[in-house]
C-alpha cells in the first residue's frame, strides 16, 4: 500500500486519513468546492446560506471549530465524534450479532487512539493516557481483530463461532435459526464480542470524559 498521499487513489487516501495514518495531506485540494445539489447562482443575486450545514473540504484549510482536528474527515471532526460513531456501530451489532456490523465496530473503535494521538489540539496528558490504554488486554484484542479484518494477514487471536438455534441470545435472530455467537480469546478466556465491545467502549468513554473530549 502506498503511504505517500500523492501516489494514492482517492479511496485509499480517505481510508488512511480516517484511520489517522496520513496527517500531512489526505487529498490534493480541488480548485473549488462545488455543491452538486445546489442551484446555480443567479447573476446579481445573493447566494442563500446553507442552514445547519458545515462544509468541509478534505485536505483543505484547517478547521477553526473548537475541539476539531486540523484535517477532519467530513463530519467526523475529532475523537469524540469517532467515539460516537463507535457507539452507533455497537448499537447496530447489539441488535443481532453479525460480521458486517462487527467489522465496522472493530475498525472504528480501534482508531479512536489514532484520533487522540494525532490531534495536535489534544493535551499530552490525554495522549499519554491513550497510549497506556492501548496496553489494556481487551483494547489490544480489538486492535488485533481490526488489523486481521482489514489486512487478512495480520495476527489474530483465537475466535469461536457457534451458529444454529440456541447459540445466541434468546429471541434474537430469525425464527427457528436464532443468532450466532461470536467469542474471542482474551488472556486465555473466551469472551463474547458484545461483552468485549461494552468493556472497551466503557474504557474509552472514561478516558475521553476525564479529558473533556466528549
Backbone torsions as a table, in degrees:
resi	resn	phi	psi	omega
1	UNK	NA	133.3	178.4
2	UNK	-69.0	144.2	177.1
3	UNK	-113.6	-11.1	174.5
4	UNK	-84.1	118.4	-177.1
5	UNK	-54.8	-29.4	-179.0
6	UNK	-69.0	-18.1	-177.5
7	UNK	-99.8	0.0	-174.4
8	UNK	-96.1	159.7	168.1
9	UNK	-82.1	170.6	-177.5
10	UNK	-61.5	-46.8	-176.5
11	UNK	-63.3	-42.5	-178.7
12	UNK	-67.1	-40.0	178.9
13	UNK	-62.1	-45.2	-179.5
14	UNK	-64.8	-39.2	179.2
15	UNK	-61.3	-47.2	-178.9
16	UNK	-68.9	-36.8	177.6
17	UNK	-62.7	-42.4	-179.1
18	UNK	-66.0	-35.0	-178.3
19	UNK	-83.9	-3.8	175.6
20	UNK	88.9	10.7	-176.5
21	UNK	-87.3	-23.4	177.2
22	UNK	-111.5	114.8	-174.9
23	UNK	-108.5	-28.1	-174.5
24	UNK	-87.2	-38.8	-174.4
25	UNK	-154.0	112.0	179.9
26	UNK	-85.0	-48.7	179.8
27	UNK	-144.7	148.9	173.9
28	UNK	-67.2	129.0	-176.2
29	UNK	-65.3	140.7	177.8
30	UNK	-74.3	157.5	180.0
31	UNK	-57.0	-33.7	-179.7
32	UNK	-153.5	153.6	175.6
33	UNK	-91.8	123.5	-175.7
34	UNK	-118.6	130.7	173.2
35	UNK	-92.3	106.9	-175.0
36	UNK	-68.2	-23.3	-177.9
37	UNK	-94.2	5.9	-179.1
38	UNK	-94.2	146.2	178.0
39	UNK	-70.7	148.0	179.8
40	UNK	-64.9	137.5	-178.3
41	UNK	-67.0	145.4	178.4
42	UNK	-92.9	136.1	-179.3
43	UNK	-54.0	127.9	177.3
44	UNK	83.9	-10.2	-177.7
45	UNK	-93.5	143.7	178.7
46	UNK	-75.9	133.3	-179.2
47	UNK	-74.7	125.2	-179.1
48	UNK	-69.3	143.5	179.1
49	UNK	-72.5	153.5	173.5
50	UNK	-79.0	134.3	179.8
51	UNK	-95.6	136.1	177.6
52	UNK	52.5	39.9	-177.1
53	UNK	-142.9	122.5	175.9
54	UNK	-108.1	126.1	-177.4
55	UNK	-98.2	127.3	-179.8
56	UNK	-123.1	127.3	176.3
57	UNK	-99.0	117.9	-178.8
58	UNK	-61.8	125.1	-179.2
59	UNK	85.8	3.1	-177.7
60	UNK	-89.3	-158.9	-176.7
61	UNK	-62.6	158.5	-178.9
62	UNK	-66.1	143.9	175.4
63	UNK	-73.8	149.9	176.5
64	UNK	-109.0	2.1	178.9
65	UNK	-63.6	129.8	179.9
66	UNK	-56.9	133.0	178.3
67	UNK	81.6	3.2	-178.7
68	UNK	-94.5	148.9	176.5
69	UNK	-72.1	163.8	-179.2
70	UNK	-71.2	-24.5	178.7
71	UNK	-132.9	81.9	-177.3
72	UNK	-70.2	163.5	177.0
73	UNK	-105.5	90.4	-176.6
74	UNK	54.0	-126.0	-177.9
75	UNK	-79.9	-8.8	175.9
76	UNK	-83.3	101.7	-170.5
77	UNK	-94.5	-25.7	-172.7
78	UNK	-159.2	-179.3	-176.2
79	UNK	-64.4	-29.7	176.9
80	UNK	-64.5	-40.7	177.1
81	UNK	-65.0	-39.9	179.9
82	UNK	-67.0	-36.5	176.2
83	UNK	-62.5	-41.5	178.2
84	UNK	-62.9	-37.4	175.8
85	UNK	-64.0	-40.9	178.6
86	UNK	-60.7	-40.1	178.2
87	UNK	-65.5	-38.4	177.7
88	UNK	-67.4	-41.1	176.5
89	UNK	-60.2	-40.1	-179.9
90	UNK	-67.6	-38.0	179.7
91	UNK	-62.6	-34.3	175.9
92	UNK	-69.1	-41.9	178.4
93	UNK	-64.2	-35.7	-177.6
94	UNK	-69.3	-21.8	177.6
95	UNK	-65.9	-41.7	175.7
96	UNK	-165.0	121.3	-177.6
97	UNK	-60.3	129.0	177.4
98	UNK	-158.5	158.6	-173.8
99	UNK	-70.3	-29.9	-179.0
100	UNK	-64.0	-52.9	-178.3
101	UNK	-70.9	-30.4	176.0
102	UNK	-65.4	-41.3	177.0
103	UNK	-58.2	-49.1	-179.5
104	UNK	-59.6	-46.1	-177.9
105	UNK	-63.6	-46.9	-177.7
106	UNK	-61.3	-45.8	-175.9
107	UNK	-70.4	-37.3	176.9
108	UNK	-66.6	-49.7	-175.7
109	UNK	-64.2	-39.7	-179.0
110	UNK	-59.3	-34.1	-173.4
111	UNK	-92.2	3.9	173.3
112	UNK	-58.7	-40.8	-179.2
113	UNK	-60.6	-39.6	178.2
114	UNK	-62.5	-38.5	-178.3
115	UNK	-72.6	-21.7	172.2
116	UNK	-80.8	-47.6	-173.2
117	UNK	-72.6	-27.5	-176.1
118	UNK	-98.4	2.3	179.9
119	UNK	-95.6	112.4	-177.0
120	UNK	-67.4	-13.2	-179.9
121	UNK	-84.9	-7.2	-178.2
122	UNK	-92.6	140.5	-174.9
123	UNK	-64.9	154.1	177.2
124	UNK	-64.8	-31.5	178.2
125	UNK	-62.8	-43.8	177.7
126	UNK	-65.3	-39.1	179.8
127	UNK	-67.8	-35.8	175.5
128	UNK	-64.2	-42.4	178.9
129	UNK	-64.4	-36.2	178.9
130	UNK	-66.9	-40.7	176.7
131	UNK	-61.9	-41.8	179.3
132	UNK	-65.4	-40.3	-178.7
133	UNK	-63.9	-28.6	179.1
134	UNK	-61.9	-20.4	178.9
135	UNK	-85.8	-8.5	175.7
136	UNK	-58.5	130.4	-175.9
137	UNK	-54.4	-40.4	-178.2
138	UNK	-74.0	-36.9	175.4
139	UNK	-64.7	-39.1	178.3
140	UNK	-64.2	-38.0	178.4
141	UNK	-66.5	-39.4	175.9
142	UNK	-59.7	-42.2	178.8
143	UNK	-62.8	-43.7	179.4
144	UNK	-64.1	-43.6	179.1
145	UNK	-65.1	-41.3	179.0
146	UNK	-60.8	-49.3	-178.3
147	UNK	-64.9	-36.3	176.7
148	UNK	-66.1	-42.2	-179.2
149	UNK	-64.6	-38.7	-177.1
150	UNK	-77.0	-41.0	-169.4
151	UNK	-111.8	-13.0	177.5
152	UNK	68.5	-30.4	-176.3
153	UNK	-94.5	-10.5	-178.2
154	UNK	-70.6	156.0	179.0
155	UNK	-62.6	137.0	-179.7
156	UNK	-127.3	141.2	173.7
157	UNK	-69.0	165.2	178.5
158	UNK	-65.1	132.6	178.0
159	UNK	-123.8	158.4	179.2
160	UNK	-139.9	131.3	179.0
161	UNK	-119.6	128.7	174.2
162	UNK	-120.3	131.7	-179.4
163	UNK	-130.2	164.1	-177.4
164	UNK	106.8	163.9	-175.6
165	UNK	-57.5	131.2	178.6
166	UNK	91.0	-3.8	-178.7
167	UNK	-75.7	-43.0	-177.9
168	UNK	-100.3	-154.0	-177.0
169	UNK	-74.3	147.2	-179.0
170	UNK	-66.1	133.5	176.6
171	UNK	81.2	3.7	179.6
172	UNK	-109.8	135.5	-180.0
173	UNK	99.5	171.0	-178.6
174	UNK	-59.8	146.4	-179.7
175	UNK	-60.4	130.2	179.0
176	UNK	83.3	-9.3	-179.9
177	UNK	-115.0	-47.5	177.8
178	UNK	82.4	-167.5	-176.7
179	UNK	-107.7	140.1	174.7
180	UNK	-72.2	162.5	176.7
181	UNK	-117.0	124.3	178.6
182	UNK	-111.2	127.4	177.8
183	UNK	-130.1	154.0	-178.9
184	UNK	-140.0	146.2	-179.2
185	UNK	-77.1	124.5	174.8
186	UNK	-125.9	107.6	-179.5
187	UNK	52.7	43.9	175.3
188	UNK	85.4	2.0	179.7
189	UNK	-122.3	133.2	179.2
190	UNK	-78.0	124.4	-175.9
191	UNK	-121.6	134.1	177.7
192	UNK	-65.7	142.8	-176.3
193	UNK	-62.2	-29.0	177.9
194	UNK	-69.7	-39.0	176.3
195	UNK	-67.0	-40.2	176.6
196	UNK	-59.8	-46.9	-178.0
197	UNK	-63.2	-44.4	179.9
198	UNK	-60.9	-44.0	-177.2
199	UNK	-66.2	-41.6	-179.0
200	UNK	-68.7	-42.0	176.5
201	UNK	-61.1	-39.0	179.4
202	UNK	-63.5	-39.0	178.9
203	UNK	-65.8	-43.2	179.4
204	UNK	-68.0	-38.7	179.1
205	UNK	-63.4	-39.3	178.3
206	UNK	-62.0	-45.5	-178.9
207	UNK	-66.2	-47.4	-176.8
208	UNK	-67.2	-35.0	177.4
209	UNK	-68.4	-42.2	179.2
210	UNK	-55.9	-40.3	-176.4
211	UNK	-100.3	14.4	174.9
212	UNK	56.8	47.0	179.5
213	UNK	-107.2	8.1	175.4
214	UNK	-114.1	NA	NA
